Amino acid sequence: MQDILIQALTLAYGSTGIVGVAAYWPTIKDLWRGKPSANVSSYFIWVATNGITWLYGLLILKDIPFIFVSSLYLFANGLTLFMRLRLRKK
């Protein structure tokens, strides 16, 4: 029973990364269309903290689901920051 619970929780945790990244879609879509809808300082902080989280998972935890989820968040935050900075230059 405990093994089933752990597997279910691992699957649920992995899916939260996908759902969380999907939540970035409206912001990414706005930036793609040229609407400056993202706060640059917030995304700098999020990229930095997600980068640390990702490194912690990669180097300390060595836990594949954790690394996967943190990679998704780091990618979504990094993409949003990059697009917002690119838009600022125009």
Secondary structure per residue as TSV (DSSP state, phi and psi in degrees):
chain	resnum	aa	ss	phi	psi
A	1	M	-	360.0	-41.2
A	2	Q	H	-65.9	-37.2
A	3	D	H	-62.2	-40.6
A	4	I	H	-65.0	-42.3
A	5	L	H	-62.6	-43.5
A	6	I	H	-64.6	-42.9
A	7	Q	H	-64.3	-41.7
A	8	A	H	-64.9	-41.8
A	9	L	H	-66.6	-38.9
A	10	T	H	-63.1	-44.3
A	11	L	H	-63.5	-43.6
A	12	A	H	-62.8	-41.7
A	13	Y	H	-62.8	-44.5
A	14	G	H	-60.6	-38.4
A	15	S	H	-72.6	-24.2
A	16	T	H	-64.5	-32.1
A	17	G	H	-64.7	-42.1
A	18	I	H	-67.1	-43.9
A	19	V	H	-65.0	-42.2
A	20	G	H	-62.5	-42.2
A	21	V	H	-66.8	-36.8
A	22	A	H	-60.1	-29.1
A	23	A	T	-67.9	-21.0
A	24	Y	T	-78.2	-16.4
A	25	W	H	-53.6	-46.0
A	26	P	H	-59.5	-39.2
A	27	T	H	-68.1	-44.3
A	28	I	H	-62.9	-40.5
A	29	K	H	-63.0	-43.9
A	30	D	H	-61.6	-43.8
A	31	L	H	-65.6	-37.9
A	32	W	H	-60.8	-36.0
A	33	R	T	-84.9	-0.2
A	34	G	T	91.9	12.5
A	35	K	-	-93.5	119.0
A	36	P	-	-77.3	78.5
A	37	S	-	-98.5	4.3
A	38	A	S	-116.4	138.7
A	39	N	-	-81.2	117.9
A	40	V	H	-62.3	-44.6
A	41	S	H	-64.4	-36.6
A	42	S	H	-63.8	-42.9
A	43	Y	H	-71.3	-30.6
A	44	F	H	-60.2	-46.7
A	45	I	H	-64.2	-44.2
A	46	W	H	-65.4	-39.4
A	47	V	H	-64.6	-43.8
A	48	A	H	-63.1	-47.7
A	49	T	H	-69.1	-37.4
A	50	N	H	-68.6	-34.0
A	51	G	H	-63.4	-42.4
A	52	I	H	-65.0	-43.1
A	53	T	H	-60.6	-44.0
A	54	W	H	-62.6	-45.3
A	55	L	H	-62.7	-39.7
A	56	Y	H	-61.0	-44.9
A	57	G	I	-64.2	-41.7
A	58	L	I	-70.2	-45.6
A	59	L	I	-94.3	-30.1
A	60	I	I	-103.3	-58.5
A	61	L	I	-73.7	-41.1
A	62	K	-	54.0	42.5
A	63	D	-	-108.2	114.1
A	64	I	H	-59.7	-48.3
A	65	P	H	-60.5	-39.8
A	66	F	H	-64.7	-43.8
A	67	I	H	-63.5	-41.4
A	68	F	H	-60.4	-50.2
A	69	V	H	-64.3	-45.9
A	70	S	H	-66.5	-30.3
A	71	S	H	-65.9	-40.9
A	72	L	H	-62.0	-45.8
A	73	Y	H	-64.5	-42.2
A	74	L	H	-62.7	-42.6
A	75	F	H	-62.6	-47.5
A	76	A	H	-63.3	-44.3
A	77	N	H	-66.4	-42.8
A	78	G	H	-63.6	-42.4
A	79	L	H	-62.6	-43.6
A	80	T	H	-63.2	-44.9
A	81	L	H	-62.4	-46.7
A	82	F	H	-58.8	-46.3
A	83	M	H	-65.5	-38.4
A	84	R	H	-67.4	-41.6
A	85	L	H	-66.8	-38.3
A	86	R	H	-62.6	-40.1
A	87	L	H	-67.6	-35.4
A	88	R	H	-64.4	-33.4
A	89	K	H	-70.3	-23.5
A	90	K	-	-75.1	360.0
